[in-house]
Amino acid sequence: MTLEKIKQNTLSCIKRQTPFNELVHDQKNYYLESVISSAQIIPLYDEQIKLNEL
């Protein structure tokens, strides 16, 4: 399973489990923006670094 596939699976799981509906990406974190304009930081970036080190 590629890193991209893992990311997609993780994001789809997050989207199913949370009220967040829009995904916004910046250089360091994945932000999920909710309908009420609050944001939650998903620490996938650190996981990506760990995966790259394997």
N, C-alpha and C positions, 0 to 999 in steps of 0.2 A: 504494500500500500504506500503510495507516494505521500509526501508531506502535504501537497495541495489537496489530495483526497481526504486526508486526516482533518485538515483545516475546514473543508466543506462539511464534513460529517459533524465536526464539533459545532460549527456555526448553526447548522440546521437543528441540532439538538438544543442549543441555546435558544434559538428562535421559537422552538416548540414549547419550551418550558418557561418562557418569559413573555411579558406583554410588549416587548420591544419589537418594532416592525421594520426598522431601517438600519442598515449597516453602513457605517462610515469608517473609512480606513485612514489612519495617519501613519507616519513613519514608524512609530513605536508601539502603538496599541490599536486594538480594534474597539471602536466605540459602537455601542448599540444605543440608538436614540429612541426614546419612547414617544408615544403619542402625546404625553403631557410634558414633553421637552426636558425631561431630566435625562441624565446619561449615566451609563454604567460602563466601567472599563473592564474589558475581558483580557486577562493577561496571557494571550496566546503568543505574544512576541517572545517571552521568556521560554515558553515551551518549544517554540521554533528553534531557538538557539540551542537548547538542550538536544533536540532531535538532530540538528546539524552537527553536533559534536560527537554523536554516536558513530 
